[in-house]
Amino acid sequence: MPRIRRNTNEPGIRGLFRFRPETALPFNGLVEALLCGPGTLTRGDCSYAV
């Protein structure tokens, strides 16, 4: 299985955003559009921490 070597101990996607910070903004925009756009989720339901 391929692995991405990172210089951080942060788990999951947070570590990848520290590795390649330029990817965080577009990804957060996608999450915002998919989860927090018009729909049945409240703002609290779709909140995420990156």
Biotite code that builds the C-alpha atoms (Angstrom):
import biotite.structure as struc

atoms = struc.array([
    struc.Atom([0.000, 0.000, 0.000], chain_id="A", res_id=1, res_name="MET", atom_name="CA", element="C"),
    struc.Atom([1.429, 3.434, -0.941], chain_id="A", res_id=2, res_name="PRO", atom_name="CA", element="C"),
    struc.Atom([2.272, 5.807, 1.879], chain_id="A", res_id=3, res_name="ARG", atom_name="CA", element="C"),
    struc.Atom([2.965, 9.536, 2.011], chain_id="A", res_id=4, res_name="ILE", atom_name="CA", element="C"),
    struc.Atom([5.829, 10.303, 4.357], chain_id="A", res_id=5, res_name="ARG", atom_name="CA", element="C"),
    struc.Atom([5.081, 13.406, 6.416], chain_id="A", res_id=6, res_name="ARG", atom_name="CA", element="C"),
    struc.Atom([7.103, 15.444, 8.876], chain_id="A", res_id=7, res_name="ASN", atom_name="CA", element="C"),
    struc.Atom([4.223, 15.772, 11.333], chain_id="A", res_id=8, res_name="THR", atom_name="CA", element="C"),
    struc.Atom([2.518, 13.616, 13.918], chain_id="A", res_id=9, res_name="ASN", atom_name="CA", element="C"),
    struc.Atom([-0.925, 15.033, 13.224], chain_id="A", res_id=10, res_name="GLU", atom_name="CA", element="C"),
    struc.Atom([-3.370, 12.302, 12.242], chain_id="A", res_id=11, res_name="PRO", atom_name="CA", element="C"),
    struc.Atom([-5.310, 11.909, 9.042], chain_id="A", res_id=12, res_name="GLY", atom_name="CA", element="C"),
    struc.Atom([-6.135, 14.791, 6.755], chain_id="A", res_id=13, res_name="ILE", atom_name="CA", element="C"),
    struc.Atom([-4.649, 17.387, 9.122], chain_id="A", res_id=14, res_name="ARG", atom_name="CA", element="C"),
    struc.Atom([-1.206, 15.897, 8.590], chain_id="A", res_id=15, res_name="GLY", atom_name="CA", element="C"),
    struc.Atom([-1.654, 15.968, 4.824], chain_id="A", res_id=16, res_name="LEU", atom_name="CA", element="C"),
    struc.Atom([-2.716, 19.626, 4.945], chain_id="A", res_id=17, res_name="PHE", atom_name="CA", element="C"),
    struc.Atom([0.450, 20.434, 6.900], chain_id="A", res_id=18, res_name="ARG", atom_name="CA", element="C"),
    struc.Atom([2.474, 18.480, 4.316], chain_id="A", res_id=19, res_name="PHE", atom_name="CA", element="C"),
    struc.Atom([0.820, 20.285, 1.368], chain_id="A", res_id=20, res_name="ARG", atom_name="CA", element="C"),
    struc.Atom([-0.950, 23.376, 2.778], chain_id="A", res_id=21, res_name="PRO", atom_name="CA", element="C"),
    struc.Atom([-1.946, 24.630, -0.674], chain_id="A", res_id=22, res_name="GLU", atom_name="CA", element="C"),
    struc.Atom([-4.421, 21.734, -0.877], chain_id="A", res_id=23, res_name="THR", atom_name="CA", element="C"),
    struc.Atom([-6.356, 22.770, 2.244], chain_id="A", res_id=24, res_name="ALA", atom_name="CA", element="C"),
    struc.Atom([-8.219, 25.744, 0.751], chain_id="A", res_id=25, res_name="LEU", atom_name="CA", element="C"),
    struc.Atom([-9.660, 23.945, -2.312], chain_id="A", res_id=26, res_name="PRO", atom_name="CA", element="C"),
    struc.Atom([-10.559, 20.897, -0.237], chain_id="A", res_id=27, res_name="PHE", atom_name="CA", element="C"),
    struc.Atom([-12.291, 23.026, 2.392], chain_id="A", res_id=28, res_name="ASN", atom_name="CA", element="C"),
    struc.Atom([-14.250, 24.719, -0.393], chain_id="A", res_id=29, res_name="GLY", atom_name="CA", element="C"),
    struc.Atom([-15.391, 21.330, -1.664], chain_id="A", res_id=30, res_name="LEU", atom_name="CA", element="C"),
    struc.Atom([-16.457, 20.261, 1.820], chain_id="A", res_id=31, res_name="VAL", atom_name="CA", element="C"),
    struc.Atom([-18.307, 23.548, 2.279], chain_id="A", res_id=32, res_name="GLU", atom_name="CA", element="C"),
    struc.Atom([-20.165, 23.088, -1.024], chain_id="A", res_id=33, res_name="ALA", atom_name="CA", element="C"),
    struc.Atom([-21.035, 19.426, -0.468], chain_id="A", res_id=34, res_name="LEU", atom_name="CA", element="C"),
    struc.Atom([-21.916, 19.402, 3.216], chain_id="A", res_id=35, res_name="LEU", atom_name="CA", element="C"),
    struc.Atom([-22.899, 22.957, 4.076], chain_id="A", res_id=36, res_name="CYS", atom_name="CA", element="C"),
    struc.Atom([-24.736, 24.032, 0.953], chain_id="A", res_id=37, res_name="GLY", atom_name="CA", element="C"),
    struc.Atom([-28.506, 23.918, 0.594], chain_id="A", res_id=38, res_name="PRO", atom_name="CA", element="C"),
    struc.Atom([-29.812, 20.795, 2.274], chain_id="A", res_id=39, res_name="GLY", atom_name="CA", element="C"),
    struc.Atom([-31.070, 19.297, 5.488], chain_id="A", res_id=40, res_name="THR", atom_name="CA", element="C"),
    struc.Atom([-27.904, 19.657, 7.581], chain_id="A", res_id=41, res_name="LEU", atom_name="CA", element="C"),
    struc.Atom([-27.698, 22.516, 10.058], chain_id="A", res_id=42, res_name="THR", atom_name="CA", element="C"),
    struc.Atom([-24.525, 24.603, 10.226], chain_id="A", res_id=43, res_name="ARG", atom_name="CA", element="C"),
    struc.Atom([-23.584, 22.686, 13.390], chain_id="A", res_id=44, res_name="GLY", atom_name="CA", element="C"),
    struc.Atom([-24.133, 19.325, 11.661], chain_id="A", res_id=45, res_name="ASP", atom_name="CA", element="C"),
    struc.Atom([-21.864, 20.183, 8.763], chain_id="A", res_id=46, res_name="CYS", atom_name="CA", element="C"),
    struc.Atom([-19.112, 21.820, 10.800], chain_id="A", res_id=47, res_name="SER", atom_name="CA", element="C"),
    struc.Atom([-15.666, 20.347, 10.423], chain_id="A", res_id=48, res_name="TYR", atom_name="CA", element="C"),
    struc.Atom([-12.282, 21.128, 11.886], chain_id="A", res_id=49, res_name="ALA", atom_name="CA", element="C"),
    struc.Atom([-9.266, 21.312, 9.630], chain_id="A", res_id=50, res_name="VAL", atom_name="CA", element="C"),
])
